[in-house]
Amino acid sequence: MFIAYIVLAVLLSVVLVVSGRAKLIKDDEVTSTMVRLGVPLSWFPALAALEFAGAAGLLAGIVYRPLGIAAAIGVVLYFLGAAASHLRAKDLGGSPVPAALMLVAIAPAVLGITTL
């Protein structure tokens, strides 16, 4: 179970860093989607910081499991908010990705708890 936690934490961290970077450099596709959802451009740095913090916390959880569990819960909440934003904007085509990432983020939380 510990190896599964490590694999999921690393993979999810990579996804979070790539997504955070896209927000920081204001990638055209990400920017147009988020503006369409009503997210102000001024929020991009804070959202990227949350993703970077989640990635760092998941990786730190390899050594100190409670931090990894807390980070995984934070990532679940982050992507729950992202999925809700898509649904609120009636962007049903965009909601599966954050919903799937939310479900993926549940796994490190559960694995972290079971391997304490």
Secondary structure, DSSP 8 states (H G I E B T S, - for coil): -HHHHHHHHHHHHHHHHHHHHHHHTT-HHHHHHHHHTT--GGGHHHHHHHHHHHHHHHHHTTTSHHHHHHHHHHHHHHHHHHHHHHHHTT-TTTSHHHHHHHHHHHHHHHHHHHT-
